[in-house]
Amino acid sequence: MKKQNQTDTPAIEIVEPIGKRVLIRKDEDKKQTKGGIQLPDNIEIPTITGRIVTISVEVQNSPDIPLRQYDKVLFNPKGAIPVDFEGDNRLFVVEVENVVAVFRKS
């Protein structure tokens, strides 16, 4: 038997960006410097890289936008909209103009 204060709200399964936007999963913040120095828990080096989880239909159909699902990208976090979809809150909807670089293997 359910308690009265519980709701039957279905879980969100898909987040689909609209317009010229992509959904990015931000990389973990670094806890160690390149030289191997361990940082305290309250200090983090912010990262602005991540992987594209999904792209909008408009981005997918545009030959002028070179972004594809699973691309690793560098993005401007000021324009990123956090998506409260997971507990760690590492998903962000980002406008294409805020994606500043794509990492590609040659």
C-alpha positions, 0 to 999 in steps of 0.5 A: 500500500502506498503512502498518500504523499507519494506521487505516481509521476513517471520517470523522465527517460529522454531529454531532447534539446530543441533548436540549435542545442545539444545535451552534454554530460560534463566530464568529472572535475579534476581532483589531481593536478597534471604533476600528481599533486592531490587537491583537497576536496573543497578545491576543484579545477573546473572542467568545461569539457564533456561528451555530447549525449544527444543533439537536436533534430535541427543540429542533426539536419544542419550540414553547417554544424559539425557536431555529432552524438558522442563527440568530446567538446569544449564548451562555455559553461556560462551559457549551459543550462543544468538538467536536474535529471540525475543525482550528480547533475552533470547534464547540461543543455548547451547552445551550439554557439557555446560549443567552442571546440570539438576534439577529433582524432586525426 
